[in-house]
Amino acid sequence: MNILDYSAIELVDKIKSEEISALEVVNEYIGSIEKSMDLNVFISTRFESAREEAAKVDERIKKGEKLGALAGLPIVLKDNIVVKDEITTCGSKMLENFNSPYSSTVYEKIVEADGIVLGKANMDEFAMGSTTRNSYFGPTKNPLNADLIPGGSSGGSAAAIAANNGIIAVGSDTGGSVRQPASFCGVVGIKPTYGSISRFGVVSMANTFDQVGTMGRNVKDAAILLNTLIGTDENDSTALGNKEFKLDFNFNDEEYLKNIKIAIPSIFMEIELEAEVKAEFEKAIEILKANGVEVKVVETEYLKYSTEVYHLLANGEISYNLSRFDGIRYGYRSEKYTDISELYKFSRSEAFGDEVKKRIMVGTYIMSQEASEEFYKKGLKLRTLIKNEIEKIFEDYDFILSPTSSIMPFAIDSDISNIEIYKSDIFTVPTNIFGGCGMSVPMPKLENGLSVGIHFMGNRFDDANLIKMGIAFEGLVK
């Protein structure tokens, strides 16, 4: 069996038992990356550091030392997660040459668990987009079909898993940015409960929506990385951890499913789906019902406004967060300026891409004195109504079910409008509005080599139950 064919859990066991060395594993994955450079998965790689770290893992194993849960596993980080003295670009010209003076808590937890980071994955600039076409470093190609987008903004991380460029990966999810590319690339993507993983050292897009998430070829692989990252952090007051979280892989799938109740909001049944998505979603519903799961459509009043609320509030937060990139403290600085006003103007106009500029302008208007009452404050009120509506559903049901995206991955050179792309987020953004957990699990591959992701949304801090659901569903559709 080839090293690339093993799951993360299998590889850890083989590395710890010295059946395979960590260095062999790292070299195999580096070889895979070098063979698929045309996919443009990585913005930066750290092959020599990874080899040195793998050799140290092997030395510690020979000495009989106890190693962490990620021992020797080749891992990919989205390029908005900082590592000390290494480049972090956020897919932007603004940070093209930025070396971080400190490391993120996420990276430090991976190191503590003896995981090995191979490199930083490509992404939509400052995580703004659903395609990974908005990167200053060029688009990433979907490994399932190189003519198509891999989704975004964590498209590089999802593509890395699909292309065997890493065995597990970290992304960030503001409105579906882990789950949607996971669906497009045929892998598993998990967004945990808001606040369960520290955001210290993760460059923010929209503070009240952002959450680090994980990806893997299967639910268990993504879950063991999630288990490593969950926890409190004195450097992040919003990092609550999850005291209820405990991985349980040894449960009876059949008995578990018989006790599960799943809701499908009525608005989700009214949304136009591409043919493949509709067929696979209907198939998933029938499979669940056939295995004892209760699936019912429930009426909702406010959930239909989720996409609009998300873009109103997120763009307002974007405007504030990106104000720090001014050409003064760090990042790109224009050489054209004659005074400080021109320094701000030219540095930002030259270094930000079109999507970022658009969202900054929209967000600045939304947050302005004359518009905030009309847009931002109304958005906040609607967010509360949506949250209350979802909480009401979870009083009677364990999960909310939907496709992950209403559309299939489209051509990289497609002229599909941003409005159409935004609309396709309707199934993922409610999870971020609510602050709950969500997971995309792929259906089997279609004849064209693509697959459709099925999305399960769970209640806040019910992540362990979500993972059980993912494992059980994965077993049904394999």
C-alpha angles and dihedrals in degrees: 000000000000118000089238090059096062122096119238092255092050092048094051090053092049093046093049091047089049091238087125125016122234088234091056090051094048092047091050092053093044087053090052091051092050090052093053103041090126089073089068093221097151134056091187136003132203103199099151093048089048092052091049091049091048091052090053091051089053091049092052091049091053089051090054095246120157113251134201131260093266097047110166096346116147107233134186125214126204109243095247092071111089128229119189115261092001131106119269112180108164084218090288139121085223090072100025093128101025116137112193118233091210142024128249121248088242092059093044091052090051090051092047089054089050095248118152121225113214097187152308118289127227119256144173108281109282086348092291109142144037100239113052085234090110096070119120085221095059133264125307116232124228109250090215090060118000092208091065135073118256092217125246172017087295090036094130092055093049092046090050091060094044091049096046090247090132135000097228131011143197124225137162124244122204099156104351102319094140099035100044096052089043087057093047092049097043097245137113120269126186128193108189127208114297110269097018093109125043117252093198105132094013110117105238127235101171114356100208093049105035119106132163113240139183137232135199143153089261138016096258093053092051089044097055089055090047090051089055094050102044114101149092123285130199088212093059119049091193093058101103097161116208117270091186094056116112126150114235116180095160104078133117107258094199095052092042094055094050090065097048124106119193129192128206111197111232092236089061090060091054097054116104111245130194111255097254092047093050093048094048093045091052089048091052091051092051092048091052093048092047089057097053101269116140109228119184137168112237128197118245132182108189106027090087089071094058098107094048093046091048095052093045095052099034093050090050090054091044091057091054096042096050094049087087091069096081105134092255111087104025141332130050120353123192119231094210102076128113097181138017094267090057090045090059094041100046096039093053097039093049097043104039122076126229097265092051093047091050094051093046091053093046091046094047090053092046090052095044120114094249096048107031094083092049098044118009099041092044088050090054091051091050090048089058091049091050091048091050091049092052092046088054090054091051091056088073106020137053099213144009114229131209143131110279091235133010091223139050122239110284135207117293090232094046118131093217108151124249089238090061090047092049091051091055089065092070093106098049106037095068089067091058093042089053096039094231131130128272139184136193115209119186124237115222115289118275125228090270091058095251128110137206121238120226114211126217117188118198136194121267112289092003090112095125090057090047090056091051089052091050093050092048094047092045088055091052097052101038 
